Amino acid sequence: MTANEKARAKAEQAVGKIARAAGRATGNTKLVAKGEAAEAMGKARENKESLKETGRH
C-alpha cells in the first residue's frame, strides 16, 4: 500500500468517525449516515490497497 493511499484511507475513516459522532450528538441522522459512508469508503480503500499489495508478493 502506498503511503499516500494509506493516509487517505485512514483520513477518510477518521472523518467518518467524527461526522458520525457529531451526528449522534446532535440527533442529525443525515450526518450519521454520511459519517458511516465515509468510514466505509476508507475501509474499502484500505482493503483494496491491501489486496493490491498482496498480489505483488
Phi, psi and omega in degrees: 000128178292150182299323181295314181292323178296316179297320180296319179296316179294322179295318178298320179295318180295316179298319179297317179296319180294315180296319180296316179296318179295320178296318178294321181294326183262352181080018182269102184291330177295319180293323177298315181295319178295321178295317178295322179293317179295320179295319178295321178296319178296319178293321179295318179297318180296317178295320179299314180293324178295320178294320178297321180291322178297323180292338181281339185264000000 
